[in-house]
Amino acid sequence: MEKKNRKYFPIFVDLSEKKIVVVGAGTIAKRRIRALADFTGCLVVIAPEVNPELRDLEAAGQIQILRKKFEREDLSGAAMVIAATNDRRLNQAIYAACKEAGIPVNVCNDKTRCDFYFPVLAYDETIVAGVSSGGQDSARSRRIAGQIRELLDKAQSADAADGKAAQENGEKECTG
């Protein structure tokens, strides 16, 4: 099957104790880092320089920043890697190292070098939805994810109203 016509299977993975490596700290890397920060306790960012927003995430204990140039050894123990530098040769080297090590990799500036695509996320405390066009139509994915966020907000408001009504009526609220 031709890569551009492939459909990617959505899968939800527990990353809470997995080491995720992001090489780069630019605009695209920041988006990936922000998305991943709520899902893993071991997010390692490798970049010689980082912006204040990433320093804030580091200070909050959400990410670890290695202020240096990427080295192949940085991949040790990684479950997933995001190559998000502005250097195509470096991204290619990261891709090759990941392929050799059997580590799933996403090269942000090259759709042909992605084992997975990043979805646009919509989530609350109990529901997580990811929308992806397989790298074909990111604007549409963002629009649909926005609609899902609106549905989640409405559902959360309705759930809160139902809980309040139950309490006012003296009903015992069950959880589970």
N, CA, C and O of each residue as an XYZ file, in Angstrom:
704
protein
N       0.845     -1.180      0.000
C       0.000      0.000      0.000
C       0.887      1.239      0.000
O       1.834      1.332      0.780
N       0.579      2.178     -0.868
C       1.335      3.419     -0.959
C       1.207      4.191      0.358
O       0.115      4.290      0.918
N       2.323      4.738      0.848
C       2.335      5.367      2.172
C       1.312      6.494      2.297
O       0.690      6.634      3.350
N       1.123      7.294      1.261
C       0.187      8.420      1.395
C      -1.262      7.962      1.479
O      -2.112      8.717      1.950
N      -1.563      6.763      1.041
C      -2.928      6.255      1.097
C      -3.182      5.359      2.301
O      -4.281      4.825      2.451
N      -2.205      5.190      3.143
C      -2.362      4.335      4.312
C      -3.276      4.986      5.338
O      -3.319      6.206      5.490
N      -3.992      4.138      6.023
C      -4.764      4.580      7.174
C      -4.004      4.125      8.409
O      -3.511      2.998      8.462
N      -3.913      4.988      9.384
C      -3.188      4.663     10.607
C      -4.170      4.281     11.701
O      -5.142      4.989     11.966
N      -3.898      3.161     12.320
C      -4.756      2.647     13.380
C      -4.556      3.465     14.649
O      -3.425      3.628     15.108
N      -5.646      3.983     15.222
C      -5.493      4.727     16.480
C      -5.268      3.741     17.619
O      -5.966      2.733     17.731
N      -4.302      4.041     18.445
C      -3.996      3.169     19.573
C      -3.677      4.058     20.773
O      -2.986      5.068     20.642
N      -4.178      3.680     21.918
C      -3.918      4.444     23.130
C      -2.944      3.642     23.981
O      -3.208      2.493     24.334
N      -1.827      4.257     24.301
C      -0.712      3.583     24.948
C      -0.425      4.247     26.292
O      -0.448      5.472     26.409
N      -0.158      3.432     27.291
C       0.242      3.947     28.597
C       1.706      4.368     28.524
O       2.600      3.523     28.471
N       1.942      5.661     28.520
C       3.305      6.199     28.468
C       3.778      6.676     29.838
O       4.873      7.226     29.956
N       2.968      6.471     30.868
C       3.242      7.079     32.169
C       4.626      6.762     32.719
O       5.216      7.595     33.407
N       5.150      5.589     32.433
C       6.475      5.228     32.948
C       7.475      4.976     31.828
O       8.516      4.357     32.050
N       7.163      5.453     30.629
C       8.045      5.261     29.473
C       8.882      6.502     29.243
O       8.421      7.625     29.441
N      10.113      6.286     28.823
C      10.991      7.393     28.484
C      10.682      7.828     27.051
O      10.789      7.042     26.109
N      10.299      9.089     26.912
C      10.031      9.682     25.611
C      11.091     10.756     25.383
O      11.316     11.612     26.239
N      11.737     10.702     24.224
C      12.798     11.653     23.906
C      12.330     12.576     22.792
O      11.849     12.121     21.755
N      12.474     13.877     23.016
C      12.210     14.877     21.987
C      13.519     15.600     21.728
O      14.093     16.210     22.631
N      13.988     15.526     20.487
C      15.218     16.227     20.122
C      14.802     17.494     19.393
O      14.214     17.444     18.312
N      15.116     18.624     20.000
C      14.735     19.920     19.453
C      13.861     20.655     20.446
O      13.259     20.049     21.333
N      13.796     21.985     20.289
C      12.995     22.789     21.212
C      12.343     23.965     20.495
O      12.027     24.977     21.120
N      12.142     23.836     19.200
C      11.496     24.888     18.419
C       9.982     24.819     18.531
O       9.440     24.181     19.433
N       9.318     25.476     17.610
C       7.859     25.587     17.643
C       7.169     24.231     17.590
O       6.295     23.952     18.410
N       7.547     23.387     16.640
C       6.907     22.076     16.519
C       7.240     21.216     17.736
O       6.364     20.548     18.285
N       8.488     21.232     18.152
C       8.897     20.455     19.326
C       8.088     20.879     20.552
O       7.646     20.030     21.326
N       7.894     22.183     20.731
C       7.122     22.679     21.878
C       5.704     22.131     21.871
O       5.181     21.741     22.915
N       5.080     22.098     20.697
C       3.716     21.546     20.623
C       3.704     20.088     21.029
O       2.817     19.655     21.765
N       4.684     19.320     20.554
C       4.750     17.894     20.898
C       5.009     17.715     22.388
O       4.409     16.855     23.032
N       5.892     18.520     22.922
C       6.244     18.443     24.345
C       5.031     18.772     25.208
O       4.743     18.063     26.172
N       4.318     19.846     24.865
C       3.118     20.212     25.636
C       2.094     19.082     25.596
O       1.467     18.771     26.608
N       1.926     18.468     24.424
C       0.959     17.373     24.297
C       1.376     16.163     25.128
O       0.531     15.523     25.754
N       2.643     15.852     25.138
C       3.130     14.656     25.838
C       3.250     14.842     27.347
O       3.155     13.870     28.096
N       3.455     16.060     27.798
C       3.755     16.313     29.215
C       2.701     15.762     30.166
O       3.033     15.356     31.280
N       1.446     15.739     29.752
C       0.381     15.227     30.622
C       0.287     13.703     30.603
O      -0.486     13.123     31.366
N       1.057     13.056     29.749
C       0.897     11.614     29.558
C       2.107     10.779     29.978
O       2.007      9.554     30.052
N       3.231     11.408     30.250
C       4.408     10.644     30.648
C       5.130     11.326     31.798
O       5.125     12.551     31.917
N       5.743     10.524     32.630
C       6.523     11.050     33.740
C       8.000     11.116     33.417
O       8.807     11.500     34.263
N       8.364     10.741     32.187
C       9.786     10.729     31.808
C       9.940     11.288     30.397
O      10.198     10.551     29.445
N       9.780     12.584     30.286
C       9.904     13.275     29.007
C      11.235     14.019     28.987
O      11.453     14.961     29.749
N      12.116     13.573     28.098
C      13.464     14.126     28.024
C      13.588     14.963     26.752
O      13.355     14.470     25.649
N      13.953     16.216     26.917
C      14.139     17.135     25.797
C      15.628     17.370     25.633
O      16.333     17.682     26.592
N      16.097     17.216     24.400
C      17.514     17.419     24.115
C      17.640     18.581     23.148
O      17.190     18.509     22.004
N      18.262     19.660     23.628
C      18.452     20.849     22.806
C      19.495     21.742     23.482
O      19.501     21.887     24.705
N      20.371     22.335     22.679
C      21.380     23.221     23.270
C      20.762     24.430     23.978
O      21.276     24.892     24.997
N      19.649     24.938     23.424
C      18.981     26.099     24.016
C      17.482     25.842     24.056
O      16.935     25.177     23.176
N      16.821     26.370     25.079
C      15.371     26.227     25.193
C      14.748     27.562     25.565
O      15.418     28.447     26.096
N      13.468     27.696     25.284
C      12.767     28.942     25.568
C      12.172     28.920     26.978
O      12.170     27.879     27.636
N      11.670     30.060     27.438
C      11.131     30.148     28.808
C       9.988     29.168     29.083
O       9.894     28.635     30.189
N       9.120     28.921     28.098
C       7.996     28.011     28.332
C       8.499     26.617     28.704
O       7.951     25.986     29.608
N       9.521     26.137     28.028
C      10.075     24.816     28.347
C      10.801     24.838     29.685
O      10.768     23.854     30.423
N      11.453     25.946     30.004
C      12.100     26.055     31.323
C      11.058     25.996     32.430
O      11.310     25.434     33.496
N       9.886     26.576     32.179
C       8.797     26.523     33.163
C       8.318     25.086     33.364
O       8.071     24.670     34.496
N       8.185     24.321     32.267
C       7.790     22.913     32.382
C       8.850     22.111     33.138
O       8.527     21.198     33.898
N      10.106     22.461     32.921
C      11.193     21.799     33.640
C      11.113     22.128     35.132
O      11.242     21.234     35.968
N      10.902     23.388     35.467
C      10.815     23.811     36.862
C       9.633     23.140     37.565
O       9.686     22.869     38.764
N       8.570     22.877     36.807
C       7.382     22.218     37.365
C       7.568     20.703     37.455
O       6.677     20.000     37.930
N       8.723     20.194     37.000
C       9.000     18.768     37.085
C       8.320     17.938     36.007
O       8.271     16.713     36.116
N       7.790     18.586     34.956
C       7.090     17.857     33.910
C       8.025     17.320     32.826
O       7.696     16.350     32.145
N       9.182     17.948     32.670
C      10.139     17.499     31.664
C      11.549     17.604     32.222
O      11.812     18.327     33.183
N      12.442     16.863     31.590
C      13.870     16.976     31.900
C      14.532     17.530     30.647
O      14.283     17.034     29.548
N      15.361     18.540     30.793
C      16.042     19.136     29.641
C      17.530     18.843     29.725
O      18.181     19.136     30.728
N      18.055     18.259     28.656
C      19.495     18.076     28.513
C      19.966     19.147     27.538
O      19.735     19.045     26.333
N      20.622     20.166     28.059
C      21.062     21.304     27.236
C      22.370     20.949     26.549
O      23.460     21.274     27.018
N      22.218     20.268     25.420
C      23.390     19.791     24.692
C      22.977     19.376     23.291
O      21.794     19.366     22.951
N      23.963     19.039     22.494
C      23.684     18.491     21.169
C      23.335     17.011     21.308
O      23.818     16.329     22.212
N      22.496     16.529     20.407
C      22.077     15.138     20.405
C      23.262     14.206     20.187
O      24.141     14.466     19.365
N      23.262     13.103     20.953
C      24.207     12.011     20.757
C      23.406     10.722     20.705
O      22.375     10.610     21.368
N      23.852      9.770     19.948
C      23.150      8.499     19.770
C      22.801      7.842     21.121
O      21.749      7.216     21.254
N      23.679      7.986     22.106
C      23.464      7.403     23.424
C      22.219      7.970     24.114
O      21.673      7.342     25.021
N      21.774      9.148     23.689
C      20.586      9.765     24.285
C      19.333      8.927     24.070
O      18.336      9.108     24.770
N      19.376      8.012     23.109
C      18.226      7.161     22.809
C      18.109      5.963     23.742
O      17.097      5.261     23.722
N      19.117      5.725     24.546
C      19.124      4.563     25.428
C      17.883      4.547     26.325
O      17.618      5.499     27.059
N      17.133      3.454     26.250
C      15.952      3.283     27.077
C      14.708      3.990     26.574
O      13.662      3.924     27.218
N      14.798      4.668     25.435
C      13.647      5.412     24.918
C      12.595      4.455     24.355
O      12.921      3.477     23.683
N      11.341      4.754     24.643
C      10.223      3.985     24.092
C       9.705      4.619     22.812
O       9.079      3.955     21.986
N       9.976      5.922     22.654
C       9.490      6.673     21.502
C      10.353      7.918     21.363
O      10.816      8.481     22.355
N      10.566      8.345     20.109
C      11.413      9.512     19.861
C      10.726     10.453     18.883
O      10.107     10.025     17.908
N      10.851     11.740     19.167
C      10.383     12.786     18.263
C      11.628     13.546     17.805
O      12.337     14.131     18.624
N      11.890     13.538     16.504
C      12.993     14.315     15.932
C      12.387     15.610     15.406
O      11.698     15.611     14.386
N      12.646     16.703     16.101
C      12.003     17.975     15.767
C      13.019     19.116     15.732
O      12.794     20.183     16.302
N      14.129     18.873     15.061
C      15.122     19.936     14.926
C      14.910     20.622     13.589
O      14.139     20.144     12.757
N      15.587     21.736     13.380
C      15.509     22.412     12.090
C      16.645     21.980     11.162
O      16.907     22.620     10.144
N      17.314     20.886     11.528
C      18.429     20.346     10.753
C      18.014     19.004     10.149
O      17.952     17.996     10.853
N      17.734     18.994      8.860
C      17.255     17.768      8.195
C      18.255     16.617      8.315
O      17.853     15.465      8.480
N      19.536     16.913      8.234
C      20.551     15.839      8.352
C      20.528     15.224      9.749
O      20.623     14.006      9.902
N      20.402     16.065     10.752
C      20.335     15.554     12.122
C      19.069     14.727     12.313
O      19.116     13.654     12.913
N      17.940     15.215     11.808
C      16.699     14.441     11.916
C      16.847     13.092     11.213
O      16.357     12.078     11.711
N      17.515     13.073     10.068
C      17.745     11.814      9.345
C      18.627     10.875     10.176
O      18.380      9.670     10.217
N      19.644     11.418     10.833
C      20.526     10.595     11.675
C      19.748     10.021     12.863
O      19.948      8.865     13.236
N      18.866     10.825     13.452
C      18.031     10.353     14.564
C      17.113      9.249     14.074
O      16.950      8.227     14.739
N      16.507      9.458     12.899
C      15.623      8.455     12.299
C      16.375      7.140     12.086
O      15.881      6.076     12.459
N      17.549      7.208     11.496
C      18.338      5.999     11.217
C      18.703      5.274     12.513
O      18.618      4.048     12.585
N      19.107      6.025     13.532
C      19.470      5.421     14.818
C      18.256      4.741     15.464
O      18.376      3.656     16.031
N      17.104      5.380     15.374
C      15.884      4.796     15.942
C      15.487      3.530     15.194
O      15.115      2.534     15.814
N      15.563      3.561     13.876
C      15.206      2.385     13.085
C      16.124      1.217     13.442
O      15.665      0.084     13.587
N      17.405      1.492     13.581
C      18.380      0.456     13.933
C      18.101     -0.119     15.321
O      18.286     -1.313     15.558
N      17.653      0.745     16.236
C      17.397      0.321     17.618
C      15.967     -0.198     17.822
O      15.636     -0.681     18.905
N      15.129     -0.102     16.803
C      13.751     -0.569     16.933
C      12.868      0.355     17.759
O      11.914     -0.094     18.394
N      13.182      1.633     17.750
C      12.418      2.617     18.519
C      11.485      3.367     17.569
O      11.947      3.912     16.566
N      10.186      3.408     17.860
C       9.280      4.196     17.024
C       9.694      5.665     17.016
O      10.024      6.237     18.055
N       9.670      6.265     15.826
C      10.154      7.632     15.671
C       9.210      8.439     14.789
O       8.587      7.917     13.865
N       9.125      9.724     15.105
C       8.377     10.676     14.300
C       9.340     11.790     13.939
O       9.865     12.473     14.818
N       9.573     11.975     12.639
C      10.423     13.068     12.164
C       9.481     14.175     11.700
O       8.802     14.049     10.681
N       9.455     15.246     12.458
C       8.428     16.274     12.278
C       8.419     16.939     10.908
O       7.361     17.373     10.452
N       9.544     17.031     10.252
C       9.552     17.713      8.959
C       9.620     16.752      7.772
O       9.939     17.166      6.658
N       9.319     15.464      8.006
C       9.367     14.489      6.920
C       8.338     13.383      7.158
O       8.589     12.441      7.909
N       7.194     13.507      6.519
C       6.095     12.552      6.714
C       6.483     11.131      6.324
O       5.879     10.172      6.805
N       7.477     10.987      5.464
C       7.879      9.639      5.041
C       8.725      8.943      6.095
O       8.987      7.745      5.988
N       9.150      9.673      7.098
C       9.981      9.099      8.152
C       9.246      9.130      9.497
O       9.805      9.535     10.516
N       8.014      8.705      9.476
C       7.199      8.684     10.690
C       6.595      7.300     10.871
O       5.871      6.807     10.007
N       6.903      6.679     12.008
C       6.258      5.415     12.356
C       4.864      5.672     12.913
O       4.031      4.766     12.960
N       4.614      6.894     13.331
C       3.319      7.282     13.881
C       3.146      8.768     13.634
O       4.118      9.502     13.455
N       1.904      9.196     13.627
C       1.584     10.613     13.515
C       1.032     11.097     14.837
O       0.412     10.341     15.585
N       1.262     12.356     15.113
C       0.756     12.964     16.327
C      -0.682     13.398     16.111
O      -0.967     14.141     15.173
N      -1.591     12.947     16.962
C      -2.969     13.407     16.811
C      -3.144     14.789     17.438
O      -2.335     15.229     18.255
N      -4.192     15.442     17.045
C      -4.634     16.627     17.761
C      -5.463     16.077     18.916
O      -6.355     15.256     18.699
N      -5.184     16.514     20.125
C      -5.815     15.943     21.308
C      -6.981     16.778     21.816
O      -6.973     18.007     21.757
N      -7.968     16.074     22.311
C      -9.083     16.683     23.033
C      -9.315     15.775     24.228
O      -9.611     14.592     24.059
N      -9.186     16.315     25.440
C      -9.353     15.449     26.607
C      -9.786     16.226     27.836
O      -9.613     17.439     27.954
N     -10.357     15.452     28.742
C     -10.663     15.978     30.067
C     -10.083     14.983     31.064
O      -9.127     14.279     30.736
N     -10.630     14.906     32.258
C     -10.040     14.024     33.265
C     -10.222     12.539     32.978
O      -9.414     11.726     33.428
N     -11.264     12.170     32.240
C     -11.524     10.746     32.022
C     -11.598     10.323     30.556
O     -11.526      9.131     30.257
N     -11.738     11.269     29.649
C     -11.864     10.960     28.230
C     -10.681     11.548     27.469
O     -10.302     12.700     27.678
N     -10.104     10.733     26.578
C      -9.043     11.213     25.696
C      -9.434     10.854     24.274
O      -9.718      9.695     23.973
N      -9.449     11.857     23.399
C      -9.728     11.632     21.982
C      -8.570     12.205     21.183
O      -8.068     13.289     21.479
N      -8.161     11.473     20.179
C      -7.117     11.935     19.280
C      -7.638     11.935     17.859
O      -8.301     10.987     17.438
N      -7.343     12.994     17.117
C      -7.802     13.115     15.740
C      -6.577     13.261     14.847
O      -5.721     14.115     15.078
N      -6.507     12.415     13.822
C      -5.380     12.466     12.896
C      -5.866     12.270     11.475
O      -6.787     11.497     11.214
N      -5.235     12.980     10.571
C      -5.523     12.800      9.150
C      -4.361     12.069      8.478
O      -4.243     12.068      7.252
N      -3.502     11.446      9.294
C      -2.349     10.746      8.733
C      -1.392     11.685      8.029
O      -0.711     11.297      7.079
N      -1.342     12.921      8.499
C      -0.428     13.895      7.915
C      -0.965     14.561      6.655
O      -0.224     15.274      5.979
N      -2.237     14.345      6.324
C      -2.794     14.861      5.072
C      -3.532     16.191      5.204
O      -3.462     17.024      4.300
N      -4.235     16.401      6.309
C      -5.084     17.586      6.437
C      -5.136     18.029      7.895
O      -6.133     17.804      8.581
N      -4.063     18.656      8.364
C      -3.971     19.019      9.779
C      -5.006     20.071     10.176
O      -5.468     20.070     11.318
N      -5.378     20.962      9.267
C      -6.390     21.978      9.599
C      -7.722     21.309      9.912
O      -8.408     21.701     10.855
N      -8.085     20.314      9.136
C      -9.342     19.597      9.379
C      -9.280     18.855     10.720
O     -10.248     18.850     11.481
N      -8.137     18.232     10.998
C      -7.972     17.531     12.276
C      -8.138     18.486     13.445
O      -8.813     18.161     14.421
N      -7.523     19.674     13.355
C      -7.647     20.663     14.435
C      -9.092     21.110     14.610
O      -9.566     21.258     15.736
N      -9.798     21.325     13.495
C     -11.194     21.764     13.562
C     -12.068     20.698     14.237
O     -12.891     21.014     15.097
N     -11.884     19.453     13.845
C     -12.687     18.366     14.422
C     -12.350     18.177     15.899
O     -13.246     17.950     16.713
N     -11.074     18.268     16.251
C     -10.690     18.157     17.668
C     -11.314     19.285     18.480
O     -11.717     19.075     19.624
N     -11.397     20.468     17.903
C     -12.061     21.586     18.582
C     -13.524     21.289     18.851
O     -14.051     21.622     19.912
N     -14.173     20.663     17.885
C     -15.579     20.282     18.071
C     -15.713     19.233     19.179
O     -16.665     19.267     19.958
N     -14.766     18.313     19.245
C     -14.784     17.297     20.312
C     -14.574     17.959     21.669
O     -15.218     17.586     22.650
N     -13.675     18.940     21.728
C     -13.461     19.666     22.989
C     -14.755     20.327     23.458
O     -15.084     20.302     24.644
N     -15.486     20.921     22.505
C     -16.763     21.543     22.859
C     -17.733     20.499     23.412
O     -18.431     20.761     24.392
N     -17.781     19.323     22.793
C     -18.647     18.239     23.292
C     -18.235     17.813     24.697
O     -19.088     17.588     25.556
N     -16.927     17.704     24.933
C     -16.448     17.319     26.261
C     -16.846     18.363     27.296
O     -17.261     18.013     28.400
N     -16.722     19.649     26.946
C     -17.110     20.717     27.871
C     -18.604     20.633     28.193
O     -19.006     20.759     29.350
N     -19.423     20.420     27.157
C     -20.876     20.302     27.369
C     -21.190     19.090     28.230
O     -22.020     19.171     29.136
N     -20.538     17.970     27.957
C     -20.784     16.752     28.729
C     -20.378     16.954     30.184
O     -21.072     16.503     31.096
N     -19.251     17.634     30.399
C     -18.790     17.881     31.764
C     -19.788     18.777     32.504
O     -20.080     18.547     33.677
N     -20.303     19.786     31.823
C     -21.302     20.670     32.442
C     -22.569     19.894     32.767
O     -23.148     20.059     33.841
N     -22.997     19.049     31.838
C     -24.206     18.236     32.062
C     -23.997     17.268     33.216
O     -24.890     17.084     34.043
N     -22.818     16.645     33.279
C     -22.517     15.718     34.377
C     -22.551     16.446     35.718
O     -23.080     15.928     36.701
N     -21.980     17.655     35.750
C     -21.968     18.435     36.988
C     -23.393     18.797     37.398
O     -23.748     18.716     38.574
N     -24.204     19.197     36.421
C     -25.597     19.545     36.720
C     -26.368     18.326     37.216
O     -27.166     18.439     38.147
N     -26.138     17.161     36.606
C     -26.803     15.930     37.047
C     -26.407     15.586     38.481
O     -27.252     15.190     39.284
N     -25.109     15.738     38.804
C     -24.640     15.440     40.157
C     -25.233     16.384     41.181
O     -25.595     15.970     42.282
N     -25.335     17.671     40.814
C     -25.902     18.661     41.728
C     -27.391     18.383     41.952
O     -27.877     18.478     43.079
N     -28.116     18.039     40.877
C     -29.553     17.736     40.992
C     -29.765     16.505     41.870
O     -30.695     16.468     42.675
N     -28.916     15.513     41.719
C     -29.039     14.290     42.524
C     -28.826     14.607     44.003
O     -29.538     14.081     44.858
N     -27.857     15.458     44.309
C     -27.589     15.827     45.698
C     -28.756     16.610     46.289
O     -29.138     16.404     47.441
N     -29.320     17.516     45.478
C     -30.446     18.320     45.955
C     -31.674     17.454     46.212
O     -32.483     17.763     47.087
N     -31.813     16.377     45.454
C     -32.947     15.462     45.631
C     -32.661     14.401     46.677
O     -33.491     13.521     46.904
N     -31.507     14.468     47.314
C     -31.162     13.519     48.356
C     -30.754     12.161     47.829
O     -30.685     11.197     48.592
N     -30.484     12.068     46.551
C     -30.073     10.793     45.991
C     -28.605     10.533     46.298
O     -27.781     11.446     46.340
N     -28.313      9.281     46.507
C     -26.930      8.887     46.744
C     -26.244      8.770     45.389
O     -26.736      8.085     44.491
N     -25.110      9.441     45.249
C     -24.378      9.408     43.992
C     -23.422      8.207     43.999
O     -22.633      8.027     44.927
N     -23.511      7.420     42.977
C     -22.639      6.238     42.839
C     -21.490      6.574     41.909
O     -21.640      7.347     40.962
N     -20.361      5.990     42.189
C     -19.223      6.154     41.289
C     -18.808      4.797     40.792
O     -19.144      3.768     41.378
N     -18.078      4.810     39.710
C     -17.613      3.511     39.225
C     -17.432      3.517     37.832
O     -17.042      2.502     37.256
